Amino acid sequence: METPPDHAYPDHWEADVVLRDGGTARIRPITTADAERLVSFYEQVSDESKYYRFFAPYPRLSDRDVHRFTHHDYVDRVGLAVTVGGEFIATVRYDRIDERGLPATAPADEAEVAFLVQDAHQGRGVASALLEHIAAVARERGIRRFAAEVLPANNKMIKVFRDAGYTQKRSFEDGSVRLTLDLEPTAESLAVQRGREQRAEARSVQRLLTPGSVAVVGTGRVPGGVGRTVLRNLLEAGFTGRVYAVNHAFAEDLRALDGVPAFRSVAEIGDPVDLAVLAVPARQVPEAVADCGRHGVRGLVVLSSGYAESGPEGLERQRELVRQARSYGMRIIGPNAFGIINTAEAVRLNASLAPEPPDRGRIGLFTQSGAIGIALLSGLYRRGAGLSSFISAGNRADVSGNDILQYWYEDPDTDVALLYLESIGNPRKFTRLARRTAALKPVVVVKGARHSGSAPPGHAVPVTRIPDATVSALLRQAGVIRVDTVTELVDAGLLLASQPLPAGPRVAILGNSESLGLLTYDACLTEGLRPSPPRDLTTAATPEDFRAALTMALSDPAFDAVVVTAIPHVGETGTTDPANGGALGTALREAVAGAPGKPVAVVHVEIDGLAEALAAVEGSARGPVAPEATPPRPASAPPAPAEPPASASSGRVPAYPAAERAVRALAEAVRYAQWRRQSAEPGKVPESLDDAIDESAAAALIERLLGDTPDPHGVPLGAADTRELLGLYGIPVRPTLPAPGPDDAVAAAERLGYPVALKTTAPHLRHRSDLGGVRLDLADEAQLRLAHRELTETLGGPAELRPVVQAMAPRGVDTVVRAAIDAAAGAVLSFGLAGAPSELLGDLAHRLVPATDRDVAEQIRSIRSAPLLFGWRGSTPVDTPALEELLLRVSRLVDDHPEIVSVTLEPVVVATRGLTVLGANVRLAPPPARDDLGPRRLPSY
């Protein structure tokens, strides 16, 4: 946070936060205009709470108190308030003090802090949120410690300090407990903060998905229309709570509509309302939001359009909608949303426009697009897939995919998370949440707007500059299954929700069509699986033959998964048996039920009744399923990939109309299972790196190079400074000496020692040996002078070419190592082979910083040209352990020093023993803000 001038109102301290119970509140600095709010707030605080705050009976605030508590310089005296509906519900204040406890100014770095929370809001996590924010403010103002005097009986406040995770000291003095907190963030305080964030955001989504009552605002007076459709869907789904129809145009004597109570406003409803669905024109939404807020509605689903998707005016209208809703403590799904669904038996909520509601299942589905939501729901319905919950966020002005991941992480009814995303507002947070969730249950993502370079209309979010290929690599690192189409999203979800995770890539293929088996075999090889030769049961195979073959394959320890291929059985008369599909499906399900530990996928071509039989679940109310595919059976994420899911007894088997689709889904499950196994034992950063790292010296050098007024756009370092900085992290760079003339080149070579390389450093010729800009293995003065003359005669004069001389490095493979900072995603470490593989083909691998030994080992091996490092075509393998160490050192460098916004090492020649960094560039800039390390706050787009 930037420091404003003294006495200026620090609006960057304002923040919306989610409290422990899922409601929202606003934190802001207290101003001189808050006198009446402060007095009103204090009057609603109990005598006991006042006693705990002032250590004596203190029934009312004097004028002097009000003045003191509302007048701050925002440096040495700061007060923050938590507001709901514009009124105070809590306050906190710090006063800078010296070592004697007297009022002080900087450089004194300690402050006394005190809290007061209205009794009606105690237990909501208000004080904990305030402590996070006031601590961040204090650190910004140079305060390093808080001191607090607390009465021993004030257990709630003592617990707030104790549970914050900061380093603290406690003592008992004069009948009170004195607490001293070191405000430097620790791993424990960050973990506490993120744990509170997860529980609060999950609870806020839970409140939206499990309401006890729903009001549909904008219900039409005649059948049809958005509001009336939502009302109908709520009733047809059998919602277990209370439903109300609201429309200001209802006749005054109208008491019911479609069998539910009807009202002209939410305020007229005598009972509490948990959720309001707004289906009114955008111009009427503010009035509806105010009506809901005054009545205490907990959350909103805004179906109305006309917001950010419609242009700048709509964007401002959207921002005002969010501000208004949050001022009342409400969260929003939308605007321009399609609705929400919760199939839990205790809720049965369908507050959406979905024409075909899904059955109850174990898949959670989140979309940012209403149109894609319709398509996905329809596809899942046709394939018989059941959902636990569905959220279509529309413009996702408030509730986003991050919030839904927080909810699904601990939701016992969701085993697989499917997300269609068009923008990722906070990639750093998304990858963190996705990694944590993926450790328990699969997270499958398809991302639209991958190549447009901007967010879709309506998504007022920061746009990351990193390429889509990099985003994909970072998602993979976090365990996310990234697919390309919504069809693949459903295909993967069906298999993951109904089958156990495979223990490995070995695949058995069996079926009654040799051709279909070969197509499946080829698809497996394309996806990196290890298929066995297909077993042909011949076209005469009966359902019993399939059952026996599948049972044998499932019991064979040589296989980790099975793909069954089937075409219609043709009898002796040349006709197909319409009953064969059902019988085959039953036989396959019986085989799977007898050996449930391995995944099975079925590829079929026009077999009537097979999909229905594979999807058959005892007690299901669903009618026939389209023969194209089959629904999943629910599955909880297994603790070990080889074990069957807890719901294996459901017996559902996924079916696909094409071999490529089935195999691709299976391959994703194989890769995810491997990630799960590896993530159970995370990598580490070897302690041996510390031996050659001088972090404090590097910090001092960076501070000197940036100067007192650093250029916000950054500054590139010179060659000497680059070598010095990298050397402090154990990364030696082979020096170069300028050679503007032949005599200079000879003198440089004599200083460095022959053999040498002569190369140009002109940007358009840099690293371009193919254009003659690099001359290698010059063994003596004659060769060097000849090379210099040829270079300057053919490519340009010395002033343009800027030639340099460098001692030759041992021969090896030229590679490139980069690290760059993206404001949204964080630091990204990249690796590839230098030249055409990385520049022309984009063959680069990426990992988030900080990287571990496992991360960099996988990174090196994941590029397509990796075989050149490991002895391709009989060549000698190079020293990849040295390369892994270099990547770890670069990762550590940019992680320790956020002022380093980019590093490029090119070329890095990796020999059979060791490596040599021949070129390096470093750029410094003031460190970008880290919103993931500050106090938790809701985003404001």
N, C-alpha and C positions, 0 to 999 in steps of 0.2 A: 504494500500500500504506500502511496506517495504521501509525503508529509506536507500538509497545507500550511500556510502562514498562521501564526498564533491568532486565536480568536475567530478564524474563519470556520464556518460550519462545515464539518467534515462529512459530506454526504456519502463518501465511499464507505463509511461505517454502517450505513443503513443496510439491513438485510432481512429477508424473509426466511424463517426457519420452520422446520417441522418438529413438533413437540412429541413427547413420548407416547401420547395417546393418538397420534396421527393428525391432530389439528395443526393449523398453522398460526403463526404470530409474527409480528414485525418488531425488530430491534432497531432502535435509532437513538442518536444523541438527544439528551434533554436540552431544551432551549428556554429562553426567558418567557416565551409565550405559553409555557406549560404550567403556569402557576395554578390555574383552576383545576386542571387535570390531576396535578399532584395532590392538591387538597382533597379532591373527591376520592382519589385512590386511597389516600391515607385513612379517610373516614370509613372505608370498607375493610380495613385490616383489623383483625381481632386485637384485643388488649394484650393477649399472650404474645402474639407476634411482635407487637410494638415493644413489649418488655424485652424480648430476645434481641431486638435491634438496638435499643438505647440503654439496656441494663437497668431500667427504672420505669415506673409508670409514666407514660407519655401520651396522654389521651388525644392531643391535637398539636398540629404544627403552628408555631408562631410565625408572624410575618418575617421575622429575621431568618427562621429556618427555611421558609419557602424561598426567600431570596437566595440563601446560600445553596440550596439544593437545585436551583434552576439557573444559576449563573456560573458558567464554567469557562475556563480559557482553552479547554480541549488539549491541554499539554500537561500541566501539573495538577489540574482538577478536572475530572471527567465524570459525567454521569450518563448512563444509558438507561433507556426504558424499554419494556416489552409492552406492546399495545395489541389489543384485539378490538375491532370496531372503533378504532380511534381513541380508546380509553386505556389508561395504564393498568396493567395487571402485575407488574413487577418493576423494580428499579435496582440499579447497582451504581456505586460511586467509588472512585479512588481518589486519594489525595497523596501527592508525593511528599515524602518525609525524609529527614536526615537520620543519622545514626542515633540521635537522641529522641526520635519520634516527633520532632517538630516540623511544621510546614517548611518545605524546601523547594528549590528549583534544580534544574539540571546543573551539574552532572550527578546529583543524587539519583540513585537507581533503585530505590525502594518506595513502595506506596502502601498505604493502608486502604483496605477494601472492605465494603459492607454491602449486604444484600437485604432486600425486603420484598417478599412475595405475598400477594393477596391470598388469603386462606383458601378461597374457592378454587384457586389454580395451583395450590401446592400438590405435589405428587405427579405433575405433568412434565417434569424435567425442565422447568423454566429456569431455575437457578443454574443448572448444569450448562444450559445453552448460553446463559448470560456470562458465566465464568469463561467459557471459550472465547467469547467476543471481547470481553473487557481485558482478557489476557493478551489477545492479539493487538488491541489498541495500546496497551501498556508497552508491549515490546516495540511497537512502532515509535513510541515516544521515549525510548531509551530506558524504560523501567525493566529491571531484571527480576525483581522479587515482589511478592505480595505478602503483607502481614495482615492478619485478621485476629480480632479478639472475639471469642465466642463463648457464651455461657455453657457450662457442662451439660445442662439439660437440653440444649438446642441440638439434639441428635441429628435432625435432618440436615442442618447446615454443616455440621462436622462431617457428615457422610458425603456431602457434595464435594468438599475439599479433599477428603480421603480418597474418593473414587475417581478423581480427575486424572490420575496417572502422573502428575508432576512430582518431582523430587521435593520432599517437604520435611519440615521439622516441627515437633510439637513440644510444648512446655506448659506447665500450670503455674500461673502467676496471679496473685491477688484475687483468687476465686474465679478466674476465667481461664479458658484454654487459649493459648497463643499459638497460632499456626503461621508458619513461614513457608511459602511456596516458591520454588525456583521456576520461573516462567519459561525457561528454555524447553521447547518441545522434546519429548523423549519417545522412544519406541512404544512405551506403555501408554503415554498420553495420546499418541496418534491412534493406537489400537482401541483405546477407550472411546475416542471421538468417532472412529469409523463404526465401532460396534453400536453406539447410540444412534448414529445416522442410519444404519441398517434397520434397526428395530423400529425407529420412528417412521422411516419411509415405507417399510413393509406394512406397518400398522395403518398408515394413511391410505394405502391401496386396499388393504383389507376392509377398511370402513366403507370404501366405495363399492366393493364387491359383495359385501355381506350386510346390506341395510335391513333394518327392521321395518322400514316404511319407505315408499317411493311416491313422489308427487310428479305427475307429468304435466308440466306447465306449457300450455299451448295446445291442449287437447281440442280437436275440432268438434264442432257441434253436430256435424254430419259424418257418416263413415267416409274413410279415406283421409289422406293427408298424413304428414309425418307424426304429429302427436297422437292421433287416433291409432295409427299403426303400432306405435310403441306400446300404447295402452293395451291394444289387443294382444300383442306378443307377450306382455307381462302376464296377462290373465291366462292365455293358452299354455304358457310354460308352467303354470301352477305356482307362481310366486307365493312363498309361505308367509310373507309379511302383509302389511296394509298398503293399499294402493289408493291414490287420490287423483281425480281429474281436476285440473285447474285451468281456467280461462276467464280473463276479465270480461269477456263478452257474453258469458253465460247469463241467462235470465235470472233475476233475483230469486225466483221461486223454484229454480232447478235444484234438486237435492241429490240426484244420482244420474250417472251416465254409464251405460254398459254394466250396470250392477255395482258400481263403486261410487263412493261419495263424491259429489261435485262441488267445487268452490270457485268463487271469483278471484281469490288470491290465496297465497300460502298462509298469510296472516290469519285467515278465517279458520284454518284447520286447528281444531282444539288440541290435537295430540302432537307429539314431536314428529318431525320429518327428518329422516337420515339422508336421503338422496333425492335430488330434484333433477329431472330430465327436462332441459329447456329446448322447446321446439317452437320458438317464436322468431319473428324477423329480428335481424341484428339491432335495429333501432329500438326494439322493445326489451332487449336483453338487460341493459343496465337497471331498468326498473324491476325486472324479475329477479336479478341478483340481489338487489337491495331488499326486496320482499323476503327472499330466502334467508339472507344474512340476518335480518332482524328477527326472524323466527327461529334461528339457531340451526338451520340446515347444515349438515356436516360436509356434503360434497355435491358437485355439479357435474352432469354430463351435458355438454353444450353441443347440440346437433346443428345449430344455426350456422349458416355460411355468411360470407360478406366480411371476412376478416383479412388476415395478412395475405391470403391467396388472391385478394382482389386489388392489391396495390398499397401505396404508402398510407393512404387514409385508413384503409382496413388494418394495416399493421399497427397504427397508433390506437385504433379501436380495440385491437386484440390486447395490446399492452395495458390499456385502461381496464379491460375486463379482468385480467390477471390481478392487477393492483386492487381492484374493488373486491374481488372474491377473497383474496388473501387477507384483506383488512378485516374480514369477518371470520377468518380462521378456516375458510373452505378451500379445498383443492378442486382442480378442474380437469376433466377429460375433454379434450377438444380445444378450441371450437372446431366446427366442420367435422365433427366426429360421426362415426357410424353406430356407436353404442358399445355396450358391455354385456357379457354373459357370464354367469356362474352356475354351473350345472350341479353343484353340491346338493344332495338330497334335502339338506336342512334349509336351503335358500331357494333354489330353482328360479334364478333371476335371468330374464331375457329382456333387458332394457336396450334393445337394439332394433334395427330395421331389417334384421336377417329374415328372409322369407323361409329358410329351411334351417331351423335351429338344430344344433348337433346333439347327439346323445351324450350322456355322461361318460367321461373317459379320463385319461391321465395325461393328455397333451394340453399344454398352455400355449395360446396363440396371441401374439401381439402384432398389430399392423399400424403403419402410419398412413395408410391409404384406404379410404372407404371402398374404392373400386376393387383393389386387391383383396380387401377383407371379404367382400362379397364372393369373389372368385374362390378364395381359399375355403371359406365356409361351405360353399356349394360343392367344391371338390371333395372336401373331407366328408360331407354328408353323403355324397354318392358312393364314396368308398367305405362308408360305414365307420369312419373313425370317430371316436368319442373325445370330447374336450373337457378339461377341468374348468378352464376360464378362457374368455376371449375379450380383448380390449382393442378397439379401434380408436386411436388417439387423434386422428385428424391432423390439425396443425401442431399438436403436442406443445401447446403454449405453456403448459404446466407439467402435468404427469407425463413422463417419458418412458422409454425403454429401460433406462436405469432404475426408475422406481419399480417397474414391473419385475425386473430381475431381483431386486431386493425382496419383493414379495414371494416370488417363486422359489427363491433360495430356501426358505423355511416352510413352504406350503406342502403339507403331507399329501395333498391330492394331485400334485403335479410331478410327473416323472420325466417329462421331456419338454423343453422350452423351444418354441418356434417363433422367430421374429422376422418380419419384413420391415426393413428400415430404409428410409430415403435420405436420412441425415443422422449424424451422430454428434449431438451438441457438445458432449464432453468425452472425447475418445479415451483420455487417460482414465477417467472414472469407469467408463464402460468396460475397458479391458480388465481393470482390477476386479469389478463385480463379476464379469463373465468368467474369469479364471477361478474365482472362488465358487461360483455356481457350478461350473463345468466339472469341478472336482467331485461333485455329488450327483449331478444329472446332466445329460447332454443338452447343449445349447446350440441350436442350428439357426444360422442367419443367412438371409438373402438380402442384398443391398441394391436398391435402385439408385438411379442418378449417379452411377459410378464414374462416368466420363464427362459429365457436363461441367465440372469445376465449380458448381455452385449448388446451394440447397434448392430444393423444389419450391415453387411458390407457396407461401404460407408458413414455411419453416424458417423462422427468424433466429437462426443459430449461427455461431461462428463457423466459418468454412476452413477446414484444414487444408494446408498446402501440400501435404504429402500425397504421392500418387496412390491410386487404388491398389496397385500390386503391393505396395508397402503396407497399406491398411490390412490387406488380406493376410500378409505374413504375420503381422502383429496379432491379428485375431487367432490365427493358427497357434501362435506361441501361447496364447491364453487358453487354448483348449477348445476354442469355438470351431464348430463345423461350418465352414463357409461354402455355400452352394451358389450356383449362378442363376437359377430360375425358381419360380414358385412351384413348378412341377417337381423339381428336385427337392425342394423344401418339404413337400408332402411325402414324397417317396422315402426320404431319410427318416422323417418323423414316424411314419408307419412302422418301419423296421425297428427303430430304436425303442418305440413304445411297446412293441409286442414280442421282441426277442431278446435273449441274453446277449451281452457283448461277447464277441469272439475272442478267443485266447491267442489268436495269431492269424496269419494270412493264408493258411493252407485251406484250399477249397475243394470239396468234392462236387462233381457235376454228374447228374444222372437224369435220364429221361428217355422218352420213346421216339426222339427225333435226332438223328445223327447231325443234321445240319444245324438245328437249333442249339445242340450241345456245343458244336464248334464255334458258333457265334458267341456263346457264353464264355467259352474258353478264351477266345480272342479278347473279349471285353475284360476278362480278369487280368490278362497280361497287360493290357493297356492301362489298367488302374493300379498296377504294381502288386497284384495278388499272386499267389503261387497255386495255380489250379492243377489238379490231377487230370490226366486224359479223361474225357467224358466217357461215362459208362452208358452204352446204348442198350436199352431194354427192348428195342425194336417196336414197331408200330403195333405189334400184337400184344403188347404188355397190358395186363389187367390191373385194376386197382390193387389187388393183392400183391402183384409183382412190384408195384411202386412202393407199397407199404414195407415189404420185406427188404427191398433195396435201400430205402431211406433208413430203416432201422439199423441195417448193417453199417451204413455210412456214419450214422450218428454214434454208433458204439465203437467205431474205429479210431484209435488214438492218433492216427496219422492225419486226421482232418480236424479243422477248427470251425468250419461252417459248411453248409450244403446248399447248393442251388439245384432245384428240381425244374426240369424243362418238360413241357407237355404240349402235345398237339392232339386234336380230336382222334379218338379211337375209331378206326374204320373197320366195320365187320366184313364178313365174307360176301355179303350182298352189295358192298360198296357204299353203304350208308352209315352215318354216324348214329351212335346210341345216345339219345337225349338224356338218359338217366345216368350216363357214365360220369358226367361232371360231378354230380352230387356224390356218387360212390367213390370217385377218386379223391375228392376233397375230404371225405370222411376218413378214408384210409390214410391219407397224409397226416391228418390231425391226430389220428390214433398213434402213428409212429412218433410224431413229435412229443405227444404226451408221455410216451414210454421212455423217452430220453431227452429231457428238457434242457440239457446243459449247453446246447450249441444252437446258434441261429440258423434258421431255415428261411429261404426265400423261394417263391415259386414263379416261374416264367411260363405263361400259357398263351396259346394262340386260339382264340375263338372256341373256347370250350364252355358251352352253356352250363350254368349251374355250379361251376367249379369255385368261382369267387364266393358265391353265397355259402357253399359248404365250408370253405376255408374260414369264412367269417362267422360261422354259426357259433353262438354262445348260448349256453343254456340259460333260459330266463330272460333273454333279450327281447325287448318289445319291438325292435326294428324289423321292418319287412325285408323283402328281397333286396340284395345289394347289386348294383350294376356289375356286370361280369368283367369290367375292365380291371378291377382291383378289389382289395379287401380291407376291412378295417383292422386296426391294431388291437392287440390285447394290452391292457394297462401293465406297466412295469415300473417298479421302483428301482432307482439306480443301484446296481449290485455292488457290494463292497469289493468284490474281486471280479474282474471281467469274465472269467471263465464260468462263474456261477450263474444259474438261471435266475431270472427276476422273480420277485415274490409272487407275482401274478401269473406265473406260467400256467397255472391250472385253467386259465381262461381259454386256452387252446387256440387262439386266433393265430393265423399264419398269413403274412403279407404276400400278396400276389401282384405281379407286374405284367403289363402287356408287351414289354420289350426286354431283351436280355441286358441291354446297356443300362437301362434304368435300374433294374434289380441289382446288377453288379456295382453300379456307382454307389447306390445306397449302402450296400454291404462294405464296399471299400472305405466309405466314410466311417462306418462303425468300427472297422479294423483300425484305422488311424486314430480314432478317438480312444479306443480301448488301449492302444499303445501309449497314448498321451496320459491316460489315467494311471496306468501302471508306473510310468516314469515320474509323474507328479507326486505319487505317494512318497517318493524319496527325492525331494528337490535337490537341485544342484547347489554348489557353493562356490565361493570365491577363495582360491587357495591362499593361505596365510603367507606363503613364500613370496607373494607379490610385494608385501610390505617392506622387504629387505632393501629394495631399490627405489622406494618411493619416499619423497620428502614433501608431504602435503603442505606443511606450513611455509616452506620456502617457495613453493609454487604459488600459494595464495599471496604471499608478499610480492612476488614478481608480477602477478596479474594486477594487483592493486597499483603497483608503480606504472605498469604499461597503460592501464586505463586512465590514470590521472584523476584529478579532483573533479573534473567536469567531463565525464566520458561521453563520446558521441553515441547517441541512442541508436544510430544505424550500424554501429560497430566499426572496428578498426582491424585491418589485416596486419599480422605481425611480419616483421622482416625475417630474413633467413636466420640471423644469429639469435634473435629472441625466440624464434620457433624451436631451434635446436636446444637452447637452454631450457625452455619450458618442458619440452618432451623428455629431455634428459633427466629432469627431476622425477619423472615417472618410469625410468628405466627403459626409455625408447630412444636409443641412439640413432641419429640421422647422419648418414655419410656426408661430409661437407663438400661443397663445390666452391671453386675459385673462378672469378671472372677471367675471361680470355678475349678481350676486345681485339687484340692483335696476335700475330703468331708468336712474337717474343713473350708476350704475357702468357700464352698457352704453354710454352716451353717452361717458363719459370714455374708455373703452377704445377706442371707435371713433375718437375724435379722435386718440388716440395712434397707432393703427394706420393710419388713413386709410380713407376711404370709397372704394368700396363694401365692405360687410362682410357676414359671415354670423353669424347668431345660432343657436346649437344647444345642445341639452341634452347633458350627459355622463352622465346616469343610465344605468346598465347596461342596463335594459330598453328604453331608447329610443335608445341609441347607434347612430348611422348609420341611423336609421329615418326618412328623410324622408317615407316614405309615411304615417307616423302623425303628421306635423306637428311632429316634433322638430327639424327643421332649416329655417331660413328664410334664403334666399339673396338676394344682390344688393340689400341694403338700402342705398339711395343717400344717405340723409340722416337727420338726427336724428328727424324725424317718423315716418318709416317704421320706424326702429329701435324707438322707444317703443311704437308700435302693435304691432309684432311681439312685443315683450317682454310686453305686457299680454295679448295673445291666447295666448301660449305658457303663461303662468302661470295664466291663467283656465281653460284647457281641459285641461291636462295635469297640473297640480299646482303646489305652491308652490316657491319658489326653493330651499329646503333639499332638497327631493326631486329637483328637476330638475337642479340645479347648472349653470345656463346659463353659456355662455362666448361671447365674441366673437372672431372671427378674420377677418383680411383675406381678401377674395375671391381665389381663384386663377383663372388662365386656364381657360376651359372645356375639357373633354376627356373622356376615358373613365376612370371610377373603377375602380381595381384594388386588389388586396391582395397584399402580400408578407409571407411568414412564414418563420421559421427556428426549428426546435425540435430539442432533443437527445433522442434515444432511447438508453437505456443500451446496448441490444443492437445497433442499426443505426447509431448515430452521429448526426451532425448532418444534418438534412434541410431543404432549401430548397424552399418551396412558392410557387406563383404562380397567380392567377386573377383574374377580374373581381369586383369587390366586389358585395355584395348577393346577389340570388337565384341568379345562376349558380354561385357558389361555395358559398353557404350552403344553398340548397334543392336544387340539382342536383349538388352535389359536383364541379363542373367545376374541378378544380385539377390542376396539373402539379407533379411532384416530382422533385428531383434530389439526389443525395448531395453533401455538401460535402467538399472544395472543388470548386466548379463552375468550368468553363472557359467561354471565350467561346462555344464551340460548344454547350456544355450549355445555357446560358441562352437562346441564340438558338432552339434546338429547343424548350426549355421554353415559351417564350412562344407559339410557333406550334402547340404540341401540344394546347392546350385547345380544346374544341369551339366556344367563343365567340370564338376568335381573330379571325375575320373582322371583328369590330367594331373591331379595332385597325388594320385594313389597308384601310379605305375601303369598308365594306359598304354597299350600296345608294347609292353616290354620295357618302357622307360623306368628309370629309377624313382621310387616314391620320394617325395620331399618331406621336410621336417614339419609335419602338421602340428605336433605338440608346441613347437616354437611359435607357429602361427596362432594357435589358440591362446598362448600366453600374451601375444601382442594384442589380440582382440580384447582380452580381459583388462590389459593395462589402459587401452584407449577408453574402454567402458568406465573404468575406475576414474580416469582423468576427468571426463565430462560429468560424471556423477558427483565427484567431489567439488567441482568448480563450475557452477551454472553460468559463470561469465564466459565460458568457452562455448560459443554458439555453433562453431563448426570446426571440424578437423578432417583433413584429407591427407592420407599417406599413399603416394603413388609415384613410381611403382615401389612395391615391396617385393623384392626378389627372394623367393623361398627356395633354398638349396636343399641338398640331401642332409646337410647339417647346418642348422641355423638359418637366419634370414638377414636381409639388409634393407633398410629403409633408405631409398635413394632420393625421394622427394617428399616434402611435407609443407602443408599450409595450415595455419591456424587463424581463426578470426575471433576476436573478443568483442563483447558488448555488455551493457548493463544486463544483469540476469532478468529473464522474463518472470512475471508473477506466477507463483505456484498456487492455484486455487485449491488444489487437493491437499495442501498442507495447512491452510488457514482454517478458521472456524467454519463449521458446516453452515451452509446457506443454500437456499433454493436459487437456481439460475434466474437471471433477469435478461431476457433477450429483447 
